[in-house]
Amino acid sequence: MAEIERLTITLPTEMAAVVKSAVEQGDYASTSEVVRAALRDWKMKRALQLQELAALKADIDKGLSDVAAGRVKDFDRARIIERGRKLLANRSPSV
């Protein structure tokens, strides 16, 4: 079993009520389980955010390299906006 460390946290009244309600309704056995589940979700979402950020940085680096090497096209604002809209429409929400 993993080592356990006891922490004391302070939550706004509304958040504390949500946590207590989840326990009272039987969704979780304890407030600690609610917090652990929330932290697991946060950890997964954070990992996805970091992956997306790394991909964005790689795209920026590639774009800057293309510019430096002279691999550029004429600026077409409408084409860029349309491409962005398509990418957003196909993107799965991560946050």
Gaussian input, Z-matrix of N, CA and C with variables (Angstrom, degrees):
# hf/3-21g

backbone

0 1
 N
 C     1     B1
 C     2     B2     1     A1
 N     3     B3     2     A2     1     D1
 C     4     B4     3     A3     2     D2
 C     5     B5     4     A4     3     D3
 N     6     B6     5     A5     4     D4
 C     7     B7     6     A6     5     D5
 C     8     B8     7     A7     6     D6
 N     9     B9     8     A8     7     D7
 C    10    B10     9     A9     8     D8
 C    11    B11    10    A10     9     D9
 N    12    B12    11    A11    10    D10
 C    13    B13    12    A12    11    D11
 C    14    B14    13    A13    12    D12
 N    15    B15    14    A14    13    D13
 C    16    B16    15    A15    14    D14
 C    17    B17    16    A16    15    D15
 N    18    B18    17    A17    16    D16
 C    19    B19    18    A18    17    D17
 C    20    B20    19    A19    18    D18
 N    21    B21    20    A20    19    D19
 C    22    B22    21    A21    20    D20
 C    23    B23    22    A22    21    D21
 N    24    B24    23    A23    22    D22
 C    25    B25    24    A24    23    D23
 C    26    B26    25    A25    24    D24
 N    27    B27    26    A26    25    D25
 C    28    B28    27    A27    26    D26
 C    29    B29    28    A28    27    D27
 N    30    B30    29    A29    28    D28
 C    31    B31    30    A30    29    D29
 C    32    B32    31    A31    30    D30
 N    33    B33    32    A32    31    D31
 C    34    B34    33    A33    32    D32
 C    35    B35    34    A34    33    D33
 N    36    B36    35    A35    34    D34
 C    37    B37    36    A36    35    D35
 C    38    B38    37    A37    36    D36
 N    39    B39    38    A38    37    D37
 C    40    B40    39    A39    38    D38
 C    41    B41    40    A40    39    D39
 N    42    B42    41    A41    40    D40
 C    43    B43    42    A42    41    D41
 C    44    B44    43    A43    42    D42
 N    45    B45    44    A44    43    D43
 C    46    B46    45    A45    44    D44
 C    47    B47    46    A46    45    D45
 N    48    B48    47    A47    46    D46
 C    49    B49    48    A48    47    D47
 C    50    B50    49    A49    48    D48
 N    51    B51    50    A50    49    D49
 C    52    B52    51    A51    50    D50
 C    53    B53    52    A52    51    D51
 N    54    B54    53    A53    52    D52
 C    55    B55    54    A54    53    D53
 C    56    B56    55    A55    54    D54
 N    57    B57    56    A56    55    D55
 C    58    B58    57    A57    56    D56
 C    59    B59    58    A58    57    D57
 N    60    B60    59    A59    58    D58
 C    61    B61    60    A60    59    D59
 C    62    B62    61    A61    60    D60
 N    63    B63    62    A62    61    D61
 C    64    B64    63    A63    62    D62
 C    65    B65    64    A64    63    D63
 N    66    B66    65    A65    64    D64
 C    67    B67    66    A66    65    D65
 C    68    B68    67    A67    66    D66
 N    69    B69    68    A68    67    D67
 C    70    B70    69    A69    68    D68
 C    71    B71    70    A70    69    D69
 N    72    B72    71    A71    70    D70
 C    73    B73    72    A72    71    D71
 C    74    B74    73    A73    72    D72
 N    75    B75    74    A74    73    D73
 C    76    B76    75    A75    74    D74
 C    77    B77    76    A76    75    D75
 N    78    B78    77    A77    76    D76
 C    79    B79    78    A78    77    D77
 C    80    B80    79    A79    78    D78
 N    81    B81    80    A80    79    D79
 C    82    B82    81    A81    80    D80
 C    83    B83    82    A82    81    D81
 N    84    B84    83    A83    82    D82
 C    85    B85    84    A84    83    D83
 C    86    B86    85    A85    84    D84
 N    87    B87    86    A86    85    D85
 C    88    B88    87    A87    86    D86
 C    89    B89    88    A88    87    D87
 N    90    B90    89    A89    88    D88
 C    91    B91    90    A90    89    D89
 C    92    B92    91    A91    90    D90
 N    93    B93    92    A92    91    D91
 C    94    B94    93    A93    92    D92
 C    95    B95    94    A94    93    D93
 N    96    B96    95    A95    94    D94
 C    97    B97    96    A96    95    D95
 C    98    B98    97    A97    96    D96
 N    99    B99    98    A98    97    D97
 C   100   B100    99    A99    98    D98
 C   101   B101   100   A100    99    D99
 N   102   B102   101   A101   100   D100
 C   103   B103   102   A102   101   D101
 C   104   B104   103   A103   102   D102
 N   105   B105   104   A104   103   D103
 C   106   B106   105   A105   104   D104
 C   107   B107   106   A106   105   D105
 N   108   B108   107   A107   106   D106
 C   109   B109   108   A108   107   D107
 C   110   B110   109   A109   108   D108
 N   111   B111   110   A110   109   D109
 C   112   B112   111   A111   110   D110
 C   113   B113   112   A112   111   D111
 N   114   B114   113   A113   112   D112
 C   115   B115   114   A114   113   D113
 C   116   B116   115   A115   114   D114
 N   117   B117   116   A116   115   D115
 C   118   B118   117   A117   116   D116
 C   119   B119   118   A118   117   D117
 N   120   B120   119   A119   118   D118
 C   121   B121   120   A120   119   D119
 C   122   B122   121   A121   120   D120
 N   123   B123   122   A122   121   D121
 C   124   B124   123   A123   122   D122
 C   125   B125   124   A124   123   D123
 N   126   B126   125   A125   124   D124
 C   127   B127   126   A126   125   D125
 C   128   B128   127   A127   126   D126
 N   129   B129   128   A128   127   D127
 C   130   B130   129   A129   128   D128
 C   131   B131   130   A130   129   D129
 N   132   B132   131   A131   130   D130
 C   133   B133   132   A132   131   D131
 C   134   B134   133   A133   132   D132
 N   135   B135   134   A134   133   D133
 C   136   B136   135   A135   134   D134
 C   137   B137   136   A136   135   D135
 N   138   B138   137   A137   136   D136
 C   139   B139   138   A138   137   D137
 C   140   B140   139   A139   138   D138
 N   141   B141   140   A140   139   D139
 C   142   B142   141   A141   140   D140
 C   143   B143   142   A142   141   D141
 N   144   B144   143   A143   142   D142
 C   145   B145   144   A144   143   D143
 C   146   B146   145   A145   144   D144
 N   147   B147   146   A146   145   D145
 C   148   B148   147   A147   146   D146
 C   149   B149   148   A148   147   D147
 N   150   B150   149   A149   148   D148
 C   151   B151   150   A150   149   D149
 C   152   B152   151   A151   150   D150
 N   153   B153   152   A152   151   D151
 C   154   B154   153   A153   152   D152
 C   155   B155   154   A154   153   D153
 N   156   B156   155   A155   154   D154
 C   157   B157   156   A156   155   D155
 C   158   B158   157   A157   156   D156
 N   159   B159   158   A158   157   D157
 C   160   B160   159   A159   158   D158
 C   161   B161   160   A160   159   D159
 N   162   B162   161   A161   160   D160
 C   163   B163   162   A162   161   D161
 C   164   B164   163   A163   162   D162
 N   165   B165   164   A164   163   D163
 C   166   B166   165   A165   164   D164
 C   167   B167   166   A166   165   D165
 N   168   B168   167   A167   166   D166
 C   169   B169   168   A168   167   D167
 C   170   B170   169   A169   168   D168
 N   171   B171   170   A170   169   D169
 C   172   B172   171   A171   170   D170
 C   173   B173   172   A172   171   D171
 N   174   B174   173   A173   172   D172
 C   175   B175   174   A174   173   D173
 C   176   B176   175   A175   174   D174
 N   177   B177   176   A176   175   D175
 C   178   B178   177   A177   176   D176
 C   179   B179   178   A178   177   D177
 N   180   B180   179   A179   178   D178
 C   181   B181   180   A180   179   D179
 C   182   B182   181   A181   180   D180
 N   183   B183   182   A182   181   D181
 C   184   B184   183   A183   182   D182
 C   185   B185   184   A184   183   D183
 N   186   B186   185   A185   184   D184
 C   187   B187   186   A186   185   D185
 C   188   B188   187   A187   186   D186
 N   189   B189   188   A188   187   D187
 C   190   B190   189   A189   188   D188
 C   191   B191   190   A190   189   D189
 N   192   B192   191   A191   190   D190
 C   193   B193   192   A192   191   D191
 C   194   B194   193   A193   192   D192
 N   195   B195   194   A194   193   D193
 C   196   B196   195   A195   194   D194
 C   197   B197   196   A196   195   D195
 N   198   B198   197   A197   196   D196
 C   199   B199   198   A198   197   D197
 C   200   B200   199   A199   198   D198
 N   201   B201   200   A200   199   D199
 C   202   B202   201   A201   200   D200
 C   203   B203   202   A202   201   D201
 N   204   B204   203   A203   202   D202
 C   205   B205   204   A204   203   D203
 C   206   B206   205   A205   204   D204
 N   207   B207   206   A206   205   D205
 C   208   B208   207   A207   206   D206
 C   209   B209   208   A208   207   D207
 N   210   B210   209   A209   208   D208
 C   211   B211   210   A210   209   D209
 C   212   B212   211   A211   210   D210
 N   213   B213   212   A212   211   D211
 C   214   B214   213   A213   212   D212
 C   215   B215   214   A214   213   D213
 N   216   B216   215   A215   214   D214
 C   217   B217   216   A216   215   D215
 C   218   B218   217   A217   216   D216
 N   219   B219   218   A218   217   D217
 C   220   B220   219   A219   218   D218
 C   221   B221   220   A220   219   D219
 N   222   B222   221   A221   220   D220
 C   223   B223   222   A222   221   D221
 C   224   B224   223   A223   222   D222
 N   225   B225   224   A224   223   D223
 C   226   B226   225   A225   224   D224
 C   227   B227   226   A226   225   D225
 N   228   B228   227   A227   226   D226
 C   229   B229   228   A228   227   D227
 C   230   B230   229   A229   228   D228
 N   231   B231   230   A230   229   D229
 C   232   B232   231   A231   230   D230
 C   233   B233   232   A232   231   D231
 N   234   B234   233   A233   232   D232
 C   235   B235   234   A234   233   D233
 C   236   B236   235   A235   234   D234
 N   237   B237   236   A236   235   D235
 C   238   B238   237   A237   236   D236
 C   239   B239   238   A238   237   D237
 N   240   B240   239   A239   238   D238
 C   241   B241   240   A240   239   D239
 C   242   B242   241   A241   240   D240
 N   243   B243   242   A242   241   D241
 C   244   B244   243   A243   242   D242
 C   245   B245   244   A244   243   D243
 N   246   B246   245   A245   244   D244
 C   247   B247   246   A246   245   D245
 C   248   B248   247   A247   246   D246
 N   249   B249   248   A248   247   D247
 C   250   B250   249   A249   248   D248
 C   251   B251   250   A250   249   D249
 N   252   B252   251   A251   250   D250
 C   253   B253   252   A252   251   D251
 C   254   B254   253   A253   252   D252
 N   255   B255   254   A254   253   D253
 C   256   B256   255   A255   254   D254
 C   257   B257   256   A256   255   D255
 N   258   B258   257   A257   256   D256
 C   259   B259   258   A258   257   D257
 C   260   B260   259   A259   258   D258
 N   261   B261   260   A260   259   D259
 C   262   B262   261   A261   260   D260
 C   263   B263   262   A262   261   D261
 N   264   B264   263   A263   262   D262
 C   265   B265   264   A264   263   D263
 C   266   B266   265   A265   264   D264
 N   267   B267   266   A266   265   D265
 C   268   B268   267   A267   266   D266
 C   269   B269   268   A268   267   D267
 N   270   B270   269   A269   268   D268
 C   271   B271   270   A270   269   D269
 C   272   B272   271   A271   270   D270
 N   273   B273   272   A272   271   D271
 C   274   B274   273   A273   272   D272
 C   275   B275   274   A274   273   D273
 N   276   B276   275   A275   274   D274
 C   277   B277   276   A276   275   D275
 C   278   B278   277   A277   276   D276
 N   279   B279   278   A278   277   D277
 C   280   B280   279   A279   278   D278
 C   281   B281   280   A280   279   D279
 N   282   B282   281   A281   280   D280
 C   283   B283   282   A282   281   D281
 C   284   B284   283   A283   282   D282

   B1=1.4539
   B2=1.5328
   B3=1.3062
   B4=1.4652
   B5=1.5241
   B6=1.3049
   B7=1.4626
   B8=1.5208
   B9=1.3008
   B10=1.4588
   B11=1.5202
   B12=1.3226
   B13=1.4491
   B14=1.5171
   B15=1.2837
   B16=1.4594
   B17=1.5222
   B18=1.3263
   B19=1.4603
   B20=1.5226
   B21=1.2753
   B22=1.4584
   B23=1.5157
   B24=1.3383
   B25=1.4649
   B26=1.5238
   B27=1.2946
   B28=1.4594
   B29=1.5219
   B30=1.3313
   B31=1.4636
   B32=1.5198
   B33=1.3210
   B34=1.4655
   B35=1.5345
   B36=1.3074
   B37=1.4576
   B38=1.5286
   B39=1.3216
   B40=1.4659
   B41=1.5277
   B42=1.3265
   B43=1.4691
   B44=1.5269
   B45=1.3176
   B46=1.4634
   B47=1.5214
   B48=1.3240
   B49=1.4611
   B50=1.5254
   B51=1.3268
   B52=1.4696
   B53=1.5290
   B54=1.3239
   B55=1.4638
   B56=1.5279
   B57=1.3280
   B58=1.4674
   B59=1.5244
   B60=1.3231
   B61=1.4609
   B62=1.5250
   B63=1.3278
   B64=1.4729
   B65=1.5198
   B66=1.3236
   B67=1.4664
   B68=1.5313
   B69=1.3336
   B70=1.4613
   B71=1.5237
   B72=1.3212
   B73=1.4669
   B74=1.5257
   B75=1.3181
   B76=1.4614
   B77=1.5135
   B78=1.3210
   B79=1.4627
   B80=1.5261
   B81=1.3209
   B82=1.4614
   B83=1.5238
   B84=1.3179
   B85=1.4630
   B86=1.5222
   B87=1.3399
   B88=1.4597
   B89=1.5172
   B90=1.3145
   B91=1.4592
   B92=1.5305
   B93=1.3189
   B94=1.4655
   B95=1.5246
   B96=1.3399
   B97=1.4672
   B98=1.5212
   B99=1.3236
   B100=1.4712
   B101=1.5259
   B102=1.3152
   B103=1.4585
   B104=1.5248
   B105=1.3316
   B106=1.4726
   B107=1.5260
   B108=1.3344
   B109=1.4690
   B110=1.5278
   B111=1.3258
   B112=1.4638
   B113=1.5217
   B114=1.3203
   B115=1.4639
   B116=1.5233
   B117=1.3330
   B118=1.4725
   B119=1.5280
   B120=1.3344
   B121=1.4676
   B122=1.5226
   B123=1.3344
   B124=1.4575
   B125=1.5258
   B126=1.3241
   B127=1.4680
   B128=1.5343
   B129=1.3279
   B130=1.4637
   B131=1.5322
   B132=1.3268
   B133=1.4694
   B134=1.5209
   B135=1.3206
   B136=1.4648
   B137=1.5233
   B138=1.3337
   B139=1.4698
   B140=1.5251
   B141=1.3358
   B142=1.4674
   B143=1.5237
   B144=1.3341
   B145=1.4659
   B146=1.5229
   B147=1.3220
   B148=1.4621
   B149=1.5282
   B150=1.3424
   B151=1.4688
   B152=1.5242
   B153=1.3289
   B154=1.4637
   B155=1.5265
   B156=1.3095
   B157=1.4593
   B158=1.5272
   B159=1.3305
   B160=1.4654
   B161=1.5280
   B162=1.3367
   B163=1.4689
   B164=1.5276
   B165=1.3225
   B166=1.4621
   B167=1.5230
   B168=1.3169
   B169=1.4659
   B170=1.5289
   B171=1.3319
   B172=1.4656
   B173=1.5269
   B174=1.3350
   B175=1.4635
   B176=1.5318
   B177=1.3129
   B178=1.4761
   B179=1.5204
   B180=1.3363
   B181=1.4664
   B182=1.5301
   B183=1.3325
   B184=1.4668
   B185=1.5240
   B186=1.3227
   B187=1.4616
   B188=1.5190
   B189=1.3205
   B190=1.4620
   B191=1.5306
   B192=1.3255
   B193=1.4742
   B194=1.5214
   B195=1.3411
   B196=1.4588
   B197=1.5260
   B198=1.3298
   B199=1.4630
   B200=1.5238
   B201=1.3310
   B202=1.4685
   B203=1.5220
   B204=1.3367
   B205=1.4627
   B206=1.5327
   B207=1.3332
   B208=1.4567
   B209=1.5159
   B210=1.3232
   B211=1.4693
   B212=1.5284
   B213=1.3151
   B214=1.4627
   B215=1.5220
   B216=1.3337
   B217=1.4590
   B218=1.5219
   B219=1.3085
   B220=1.4551
   B221=1.5220
   B222=1.3183
   B223=1.4592
   B224=1.5231
   B225=1.3290
   B226=1.4609
   B227=1.5227
   B228=1.3243
   B229=1.4648
   B230=1.5302
   B231=1.3083
   B232=1.4656
   B233=1.5306
   B234=1.3240
   B235=1.4689
   B236=1.5305
   B237=1.3167
   B238=1.4567
   B239=1.5255
   B240=1.3199
   B241=1.4620
   B242=1.5233
   B243=1.3102
   B244=1.4721
   B245=1.5257
   B246=1.3229
   B247=1.4685
   B248=1.5255
   B249=1.3249
   B250=1.4563
   B251=1.5133
   B252=1.3066
   B253=1.4747
   B254=1.5232
   B255=1.3172
   B256=1.4684
   B257=1.5168
   B258=1.3282
   B259=1.4646
   B260=1.5205
   B261=1.3294
   B262=1.4619
   B263=1.5184
   B264=1.3164
   B265=1.4674
   B266=1.5354
   B267=1.3153
   B268=1.4607
   B269=1.5207
   B270=1.3225
   B271=1.4622
   B272=1.5171
   B273=1.3383
   B274=1.4523
   B275=1.5155
   B276=1.3378
   B277=1.4700
   B278=1.5187
   B279=1.3259
   B280=1.4532
   B281=1.5022
   B282=1.2897
   B283=1.4549
   B284=1.4900
   A1=109.26
   A2=115.97
   A3=121.14
   A4=109.78
   A5=114.33
   A6=118.66
   A7=109.51
   A8=115.46
   A9=121.55
   A10=108.72
   A11=115.94
   A12=121.38
   A13=108.07
   A14=117.50
   A15=122.32
   A16=108.85
   A17=115.80
   A18=122.54
   A19=108.54
   A20=116.07
   A21=121.35
   A22=106.84
   A23=115.32
   A24=118.92
   A25=109.55
   A26=115.07
   A27=121.80
   A28=107.37
   A29=115.67
   A30=121.32
   A31=109.67
   A32=115.88
   A33=118.36
   A34=109.06
   A35=116.86
   A36=122.18
   A37=112.28
   A38=116.64
   A39=120.52
   A40=111.42
   A41=117.07
   A42=120.55
   A43=110.62
   A44=117.24
   A45=120.73
   A46=110.28
   A47=116.88
   A48=120.83
   A49=111.44
   A50=116.64
   A51=120.80
   A52=110.52
   A53=115.97
   A54=120.80
   A55=109.89
   A56=116.94
   A57=120.87
   A58=111.38
   A59=116.60
   A60=121.17
   A61=111.57
   A62=116.49
   A63=120.06
   A64=110.84
   A65=116.93
   A66=121.04
   A67=109.94
   A68=116.79
   A69=121.16
   A70=112.07
   A71=116.97
   A72=121.17
   A73=112.35
   A74=116.06
   A75=119.75
   A76=114.72
   A77=117.28
   A78=119.69
   A79=111.08
   A80=116.56
   A81=123.03
   A82=108.43
   A83=115.76
   A84=120.49
   A85=112.27
   A86=117.35
   A87=120.25
   A88=110.18
   A89=114.92
   A90=119.73
   A91=110.00
   A92=116.34
   A93=119.55
   A94=111.04
   A95=116.63
   A96=119.15
   A97=111.40
   A98=117.30
   A99=120.90
   A100=109.21
   A101=116.64
   A102=121.03
   A103=110.33
   A104=117.48
   A105=119.76
   A106=111.25
   A107=116.73
   A108=120.03
   A109=110.63
   A110=116.24
   A111=119.99
   A112=110.90
   A113=116.73
   A114=119.94
   A115=111.75
   A116=118.00
   A117=119.93
   A118=110.31
   A119=116.15
   A120=119.85
   A121=110.78
   A122=116.91
   A123=121.07
   A124=110.62
   A125=115.80
   A126=119.98
   A127=110.72
   A128=116.42
   A129=120.34
   A130=110.87
   A131=116.81
   A132=120.50
   A133=110.98
   A134=116.48
   A135=120.47
   A136=110.93
   A137=116.26
   A138=119.50
   A139=110.45
   A140=117.33
   A141=120.59
   A142=111.14
   A143=116.84
   A144=120.05
   A145=110.70
   A146=116.90
   A147=120.37
   A148=111.23
   A149=116.97
   A150=120.38
   A151=110.33
   A152=116.22
   A153=119.83
   A154=110.97
   A155=117.05
   A156=120.86
   A157=110.68
   A158=117.09
   A159=120.50
   A160=110.43
   A161=116.61
   A162=120.20
   A163=110.51
   A164=116.89
   A165=120.53
   A166=110.92
   A167=116.76
   A168=120.28
   A169=110.76
   A170=116.84
   A171=120.05
   A172=110.58
   A173=116.66
   A174=120.45
   A175=111.25
   A176=116.06
   A177=119.84
   A178=110.04
   A179=116.63
   A180=120.20
   A181=111.26
   A182=116.27
   A183=120.06
   A184=109.91
   A185=116.20
   A186=119.74
   A187=112.23
   A188=115.95
   A189=119.47
   A190=111.08
   A191=116.49
   A192=120.01
   A193=110.79
   A194=116.44
   A195=120.50
   A196=110.89
   A197=116.27
   A198=119.95
   A199=110.06
   A200=116.26
   A201=120.38
   A202=111.16
   A203=117.31
   A204=121.32
   A205=112.20
   A206=116.40
   A207=119.56
   A208=114.20
   A209=117.35
   A210=120.99
   A211=108.47
   A212=115.88
   A213=120.98
   A214=109.75
   A215=115.28
   A216=121.99
   A217=107.67
   A218=115.08
   A219=119.13
   A220=108.98
   A221=116.10
   A222=123.03
   A223=109.61
   A224=116.26
   A225=122.08
   A226=107.59
   A227=115.38
   A228=121.25
   A229=112.08
   A230=118.10
   A231=121.93
   A232=110.88
   A233=116.99
   A234=120.85
   A235=110.34
   A236=116.56
   A237=120.74
   A238=110.78
   A239=117.34
   A240=121.05
   A241=110.42
   A242=117.23
   A243=120.93
   A244=111.02
   A245=117.06
   A246=120.92
   A247=110.43
   A248=116.95
   A249=121.17
   A250=112.00
   A251=117.49
   A252=121.19
   A253=111.02
   A254=116.99
   A255=120.15
   A256=110.86
   A257=116.75
   A258=120.06
   A259=111.12
   A260=117.34
   A261=120.51
   A262=112.07
   A263=117.12
   A264=120.74
   A265=110.88
   A266=117.08
   A267=120.90
   A268=113.50
   A269=116.78
   A270=121.70
   A271=110.59
   A272=115.75
   A273=119.43
   A274=108.68
   A275=116.82
   A276=119.39
   A277=110.51
   A278=116.88
   A279=120.70
   A280=111.79
   A281=116.36
   A282=118.36
   A283=109.62
   D1=145.02
   D2=-179.30
   D3=-68.54
   D4=152.16
   D5=175.81
   D6=-66.50
   D7=148.80
   D8=-178.52
   D9=-115.36
   D10=136.11
   D11=174.73
   D12=-123.63
   D13=130.40
   D14=-179.04
   D15=-85.57
   D16=129.51
   D17=176.56
   D18=-124.03
   D19=149.56
   D20=172.23
   D21=-110.10
   D22=128.34
   D23=-179.49
   D24=-121.27
   D25=156.02
   D26=176.93
   D27=-117.71
   D28=128.69
   D29=-179.17
   D30=-123.25
   D31=150.54
   D32=170.60
   D33=-60.67
   D34=152.92
   D35=-176.47
   D36=-52.56
   D37=-42.27
   D38=-178.46
   D39=-62.99
   D40=-43.95
   D41=179.23
   D42=-66.50
   D43=-41.50
   D44=178.99
   D45=-61.12
   D46=-38.99
   D47=178.79
   D48=-64.25
   D49=-39.16
   D50=178.21
   D51=-63.67
   D52=-43.71
   D53=179.77
   D54=-63.27
   D55=-48.72
   D56=-179.36
   D57=-62.31
   D58=-39.45
   D59=179.53
   D60=-62.78
   D61=-40.32
   D62=178.75
   D63=-61.87
   D64=-36.91
   D65=178.17
   D66=-72.50
   D67=-46.15
   D68=-178.74
   D69=-61.23
   D70=-34.19
   D71=-179.87
   D72=-80.36
   D73=-6.04
   D74=177.00
   D75=88.25
   D76=7.23
   D77=178.82
   D78=-69.94
   D79=-29.53
   D80=179.48
   D81=-137.35
   D82=153.15
   D83=-179.47
   D84=-80.25
   D85=-24.35
   D86=-177.31
   D87=-154.88
   D88=164.74
   D89=176.68
   D90=-64.42
   D91=-32.06
   D92=178.27
   D93=-62.47
   D94=-38.74
   D95=178.29
   D96=-64.62
   D97=-37.59
   D98=178.13
   D99=-62.24
   D100=-47.09
   D101=-178.37
   D102=-64.71
   D103=-41.66
   D104=178.51
   D105=-62.04
   D106=-42.44
   D107=178.45
   D108=-62.96
   D109=-41.95
   D110=179.06
   D111=-63.73
   D112=-40.37
   D113=179.43
   D114=-68.50
   D115=-35.48
   D116=175.66
   D117=-62.71
   D118=-44.08
   D119=177.91
   D120=-61.99
   D121=-45.42
   D122=179.64
   D123=-60.68
   D124=-42.96
   D125=-178.96
   D126=-61.12
   D127=-42.25
   D128=179.53
   D129=-66.65
   D130=-44.54
   D131=178.99
   D132=-64.05
   D133=-39.20
   D134=179.40
   D135=-64.34
   D136=-40.25
   D137=177.97
   D138=-62.33
   D139=-41.21
   D140=177.71
   D141=-64.83
   D142=-40.91
   D143=177.67
   D144=-60.98
   D145=-42.39
   D146=179.91
   D147=-65.66
   D148=-37.45
   D149=176.76
   D150=-64.21
   D151=-44.37
   D152=179.49
   D153=-64.25
   D154=-39.42
   D155=178.27
   D156=-64.63
   D157=-41.89
   D158=178.23
   D159=-63.07
   D160=-41.04
   D161=178.51
   D162=-64.61
   D163=-40.57
   D164=178.42
   D165=-63.72
   D166=-43.51
   D167=178.38
   D168=-62.91
   D169=-39.41
   D170=177.85
   D171=-63.63
   D172=-41.21
   D173=177.85
   D174=-63.48
   D175=-41.25
   D176=178.31
   D177=-63.30
   D178=-45.93
   D179=178.67
   D180=-59.79
   D181=-41.43
   D182=178.91
   D183=-64.01
   D184=-42.85
   D185=179.04
   D186=-62.57
   D187=-42.94
   D188=178.74
   D189=-64.96
   D190=-37.91
   D191=176.94
   D192=-64.93
   D193=-40.96
   D194=178.33
   D195=-61.81
   D196=-43.15
   D197=178.75
   D198=-62.57
   D199=-45.64
   D200=-178.90
   D201=-62.42
   D202=-31.90
   D203=-178.78
   D204=-88.95
   D205=-0.62
   D206=178.56
   D207=83.02
   D208=11.29
   D209=178.82
   D210=-89.47
   D211=81.87
   D212=-178.00
   D213=-133.29
   D214=158.63
   D215=176.21
   D216=-120.99
   D217=164.99
   D218=174.38
   D219=-61.49
   D220=143.83
   D221=-179.71
   D222=-71.60
   D223=120.87
   D224=178.88
   D225=-124.23
   D226=94.10
   D227=-174.27
   D228=-56.56
   D229=-46.21
   D230=-177.43
   D231=-62.28
   D232=-40.72
   D233=179.90
   D234=-65.25
   D235=-40.83
   D236=-179.79
   D237=-66.43
   D238=-43.32
   D239=179.13
   D240=-63.09
   D241=-44.58
   D242=179.49
   D243=-62.42
   D244=-42.82
   D245=178.17
   D246=-62.39
   D247=-42.57
   D248=178.09
   D249=-62.34
   D250=-41.75
   D251=178.37
   D252=-63.16
   D253=-41.56
   D254=178.08
   D255=-64.14
   D256=-43.21
   D257=179.11
   D258=-62.41
   D259=-42.87
   D260=178.30
   D261=-65.15
   D262=-38.32
   D263=-179.63
   D264=-65.47
   D265=-32.96
   D266=-178.26
   D267=-90.06
   D268=-5.07
   D269=-175.78
   D270=-80.84
   D271=134.83
   D272=174.90
   D273=-84.79
   D274=138.36
   D275=-178.53
   D276=-65.34
   D277=132.56
   D278=178.92
   D279=-113.53
   D280=-12.90
   D281=-176.17
   D282=-126.37

